[in-house]
Amino acid sequence: MHTYLQGGPTVKQVYALFENIQKCKMHEMTFQAGIHGVDLQGAKTQSKPSTNAESVVPLFGDPEDYEELSNEEREDLTKTMLSKHRNWAKGGVLK
């Protein structure tokens, strides 16, 4: 890196670049967390994550787990899961 007299950036410019890079990284990490189902409500405050919270991403189970269900129960469960998935896909938060 060149010094300021040799046409390089000043200390303030390097600091500004560093701040901008950190903001971009934070934005990218927030985006990645959001698409992976992390609840971003209150993300500005640091708090311990809840260990008993259910996943906010609607996950479909193994089809073998549903073999004993009747067709009507399967359809109801499918409708419920699809509505949760659509809500999640539109940006809704599941609780």
N, C-alpha and C positions, 0 to 999 in steps of 0.2 A: 504494500500500500504506500502511496506517495504521501508526503507531508503536504500541508496546506500550501507552502511556498512552491512546491513542485506541481501544483494543480490538483491535489487530493482534497478530500472532504475535511471540513473542520470537525472539531469534537462535538459541537452542537448538531451538525448535520448527521454525524454517525449516531448520536443519541436519538435524534428524530427518526432515523431509519430503523433503529433497534425497536423503538416504541411501536412504530407502524408494523413491523414484522410480528411483534408480540400480539398486537390487536388482530392481525390476520390469522395467526395461529389459534388464538382464542375463538375467533369466529368459526374457523374450520372445525375445531374440536367440539364446539357447541352444536354445529350442524351434524357432525358425526354422532354425537350423543343423542340428538333428537331423532335421527333416523333409526337408531338402534333401540328406541323406546325409553330413553331416560326422561323422567319428568323434569322439565326445565322451569317449572314455576318456582320462583325464588332462587334462581341460579346465582344471583349476585351475592347472596349470603352463603357463607360456608356453614354447613351443618353436617352432622354425622348421618350417613345414609341409613335408612330403616332396613333392618335385616329380615323383617317378616313381611315386607311389602311384596305383593304379587307383581308379576311382570306386567308392564303396560302394553306389551306387544301381544296381540291375540294369537295364541299358538293352537294349532289343530293337533289333536292327539293321534295316536296310532289306531288305524282302523280295526285292528284286532280287539281293542278295548271296547268297541261298540257292537260287537257281534251279538251280545245278549239283549240288546235294545230292540224294541219293535220298530217297524218302519215309521210309524207316527212319531215315536220318540226321537228317532234319527233325524227326521225332517225338522222337528222343532229345534233340536240341538244345532242342526246345520244352519237354520235361519238365524238363530241367536249368534252363532259364531260369525256368520257372514255379515250381520249387522255390526258386530264389534269390529270386524276387519275393515269394513267400509268407513266406519267412524274413525278408526285409527288412521286409515289411508288419507282421509280428508284433514288430518291434523288434530283430531279429537284426542282427549286423554281418557284412558280407561281407568276406572277405580274399582 
